[in-house]
Amino acid sequence: MERTLAEHIGTLEQKLNLISTQIMQENNTRRRNQLESELRAVESALTHYRSAFEIESRLSERNDRLSI
């Protein structure tokens, strides 16, 4: 089943919140560093998905205007 960009973004935002919470609760430095690395990866992916969503939205708006 295909997922929309908005669904991917929602999933990544949930993961971002979860990892952020885990970082705040983690006392083990090694595990905390690992979580921070995962957080940066999720942030990077989220940035890319948001950019793609913005482009998709602009193209959709443009197509809507052209079809009028």
Order of alpha helices (4+ residues) and beta strands (2+ residues): alpha-alpha
